[in-house]
Amino acid sequence: KMPDIDYEKRGHTAYITICRPQSMNALGPEQQDELLSVWTDFRDDPEAWVAIITGEGERAFCAGADLKTYTPILGERDIYDLRQDANRPGFGGITRSLEIWKPIIAAINGYALAGGLELALACDIRIASENAKFGCSEVKRGFHHCDGGTVRLPLIVGLGNALKLQLTGEQIDAGEALRIGLVSEVVAASELMPTAERYAEAIISNGPLGVRSAKESMLRSLGRALEDALRFENLLFSTLTRTEDFKEGPLAFSEKRPPIWKGR
C-alpha cells in the first residue's frame, strides 16, 4: 500500500483507489508519481487484465490537481522545461504518453472535476454514482484543460456538448452525463463498485489479446484516413491469428465450454 494511492490485485482485476478524501482526492506531484508507477505496473503485469480506478469516500472521484501544491510551481518553472511536459506523462498518469491497451474502468463516486474529469476521460468505460458531478472548472481560474480535456471530451460527448461544458465551466450531474454519453451507467453509490466489477468480469471472460487489440485499433485509428485505418485494423487482426487464444476461442465454442484464455 502506498501512502495516498491504494493498489491491489484480485484475480485478473487491478484496483486503484485515490486515498485523499480530505482533499476531495485531488492529486499533488507526489500522488502523480505514485499513480504513474501503479499504471506502469498494471501495464506490465501479464496477470492484470483490467483495472478499476475510483476515489476514497463518497464525495469525490478526483477534484483534479491540488491547487495548493501544483499550480504555484507551474508559474515559476522555466518555460522551455515546462513546454517539455507535452512529451511527459499527463495528469493522473494515463492522460498522455503512457500507452495502456488493457481496459480501464472509472468508478466515479462523486466529483470528477478539472484534471479529475480528464483522468475519467482517459479511461475506457465510465460508471457514475447518482451523486457524481462533472465539470471543466479551469476556465473559472483563467486557463483550460491541458491533459486531454479539450481533446477527448468532444470525441466522447460530441462537439456541441463539449463546447458548452468547456466554455461555461458549469457542472453537470450524473443524469446529464448519462444523457450526453459521458458515462455508460448511473447507479446508487452502494452499487458503484459491484457494477464496475460486473463490467470487469464481462471483459475478463473475453480473450485478453483480442480485447487489447480492439482498444488499440480504435484509439490508434483516430485521425487516420479511413483507408489507412481499415488497413491498420486488419493488420492488428492478422497478428491475433497466430496466438494460442485464437485457436482456443473457436475450439471452446465447438465443444460448448467456456474458453480458457492464456493471453498468448
Secondary structure, DSSP 8 states (H G I E B T S, - for coil): --SSEEEEEETTEEEEEE--GGGTT-B-HHHHHHHHHHHHHHHH-TT--EEEEEESSSSEEE--B-TTTSHHHHHHS-HHHHHGGGGS--TTTTSSS----S-EEEEE-SEEETHHHHHHHTSSEEEEETT-EEE-GGGGGT----SSHHHHHHHHH-HHHHHHHHHH---EEHHHHHHTTS-SEEE-GGGHHHHHHHHHHHHHTS-HHHHHHHHHHHHHHTTS-HHHHHHHHHHHHHHHTTSHHHHHHHHHHHTTS-------
